Amino acid sequence: MAKIAATILAEIGEIDRFDHAKKLDAFAGIDPSVFSSGKLTAIINKITKHGTRRLRTALYQAVRCGIRSNRNKKLKAYYDKKLAEGKLFKVAIIACVNKLIHWIFAILTTKEVFCLE
């Protein structure tokens, strides 16, 4: 886990570059793409993958480790909630990655300790 955390911090760099957590989402490439043409709006939207691949992979692995090992109860509860809503596996994982990015942004900007319970 320490190697994943180091990779995430190294890929993000200075947190001051981002005004909001959604900009960090876009930097990681996990923001949803929007397809629309005229009156047609797509209901299935994939992630953009415009950001750095290393950051996306590290976040994905961090979520998988957190859910599998049951270390992060908040993340596991959020994942179970998404599955109960009928979301597919990868959709639920990406939602958890998005949640993790928002937590990371909050931790790095406020410089406070994050409690897992």
C-alpha positions as CSV (number, residue, x, y, z in Angstrom):
1,M,0.0,0.0,0.0
2,A,2.9,2.4,0.7
3,K,4.1,2.1,-2.9
4,I,0.6,2.8,-4.2
5,A,0.3,5.9,-2.0
6,A,3.7,7.1,-3.1
7,T,2.7,6.7,-6.7
8,I,-0.6,8.6,-6.2
9,L,1.2,11.5,-4.5
10,A,4.0,11.6,-7.1
11,E,1.5,11.6,-10.0
12,I,-0.7,14.3,-8.4
13,G,2.3,16.6,-7.6
14,E,1.3,19.9,-6.1
15,I,-2.3,19.9,-5.0
16,D,-2.4,23.7,-5.4
17,R,-2.7,23.2,-9.2
18,F,-6.3,22.1,-8.7
19,D,-9.1,24.4,-7.5
20,H,-11.6,21.6,-7.0
21,A,-11.7,17.8,-6.6
22,K,-13.5,17.5,-10.0
23,K,-10.4,19.0,-11.7
24,L,-8.4,16.3,-10.0
25,D,-10.9,13.7,-11.4
26,A,-10.3,15.1,-14.9
27,F,-6.6,15.0,-14.4
28,A,-6.8,11.3,-13.4
29,G,-9.1,10.7,-16.4
30,I,-12.0,9.2,-14.5
31,D,-14.5,11.9,-15.3
32,P,-17.5,10.7,-17.4
33,S,-17.6,11.5,-21.1
34,V,-20.8,13.0,-22.4
35,F,-22.2,11.9,-25.7
36,S,-25.1,14.0,-27.1
37,S,-26.2,14.9,-30.6
38,G,-29.3,16.9,-31.2
39,K,-32.1,15.4,-29.0
40,L,-30.1,12.2,-28.4
41,T,-28.3,11.9,-25.1
42,A,-26.4,8.7,-24.3
43,I,-27.3,6.9,-21.1
44,I,-24.1,4.8,-21.0
45,N,-21.1,7.1,-20.6
46,K,-17.5,5.8,-20.2
47,I,-14.7,7.5,-18.4
48,T,-12.6,9.8,-20.6
49,K,-9.1,8.3,-19.8
50,H,-7.5,11.6,-20.8
51,G,-5.3,11.8,-17.7
52,T,-2.3,9.9,-16.6
53,R,-2.5,6.1,-16.8
54,R,-0.2,5.6,-13.8
55,L,-2.5,7.6,-11.5
56,R,-5.6,5.9,-12.8
57,T,-4.0,2.4,-12.3
58,A,-2.8,3.3,-8.8
59,L,-6.2,4.6,-7.7
60,Y,-7.9,1.5,-9.1
61,Q,-5.5,-0.8,-7.2
62,A,-5.9,1.2,-4.0
63,V,-9.7,0.8,-4.2
64,R,-9.4,-2.9,-5.0
65,C,-7.0,-3.4,-2.0
66,G,-9.2,-1.4,0.3
67,I,-12.4,-3.3,-0.6
68,R,-10.8,-6.7,-0.6
69,S,-8.9,-6.4,2.7
70,N,-11.8,-4.6,4.4
71,R,-9.4,-2.1,5.8
72,N,-11.4,0.9,4.8
73,K,-14.9,0.5,6.2
74,K,-16.3,3.7,4.6
75,L,-15.1,2.7,1.1
76,K,-16.4,-0.9,1.5
77,A,-19.8,0.5,2.6
78,Y,-19.9,2.8,-0.4
79,Y,-19.0,0.0,-2.7
80,D,-21.7,-2.3,-1.2
81,K,-24.2,0.6,-1.6
82,K,-23.4,1.0,-5.3
83,L,-23.8,-2.8,-5.9
84,A,-27.1,-2.7,-4.1
85,E,-28.2,0.1,-6.4
86,G,-27.7,-2.4,-9.3
87,K,-24.4,-0.9,-10.6
88,L,-22.0,-3.2,-12.4
89,F,-18.6,-4.2,-10.8
90,K,-16.5,-1.7,-12.8
91,V,-19.0,1.1,-12.4
92,A,-19.0,0.6,-8.7
93,I,-15.2,0.5,-8.6
94,I,-14.9,3.8,-10.6
95,A,-17.4,5.4,-8.3
96,C,-15.2,4.3,-5.4
97,V,-12.1,5.7,-7.2
98,N,-14.0,9.0,-7.6
99,K,-14.8,9.0,-3.8
100,L,-11.2,8.2,-3.0
101,I,-10.0,11.2,-5.2
102,H,-12.3,13.5,-3.3
103,W,-11.0,12.2,0.0
104,I,-7.4,12.7,-1.2
105,F,-8.1,16.2,-2.4
106,A,-9.7,17.0,1.0
107,I,-6.7,15.5,2.9
108,L,-4.1,17.3,0.9
109,T,-5.8,20.7,0.9
110,T,-6.8,20.8,4.6
111,K,-3.7,18.9,5.8
112,E,-5.8,17.0,8.4
113,V,-5.5,13.3,9.4
114,F,-8.0,10.9,7.8
115,C,-9.7,8.4,10.0
116,L,-10.6,5.0,8.5
117,E,-13.5,4.2,10.9
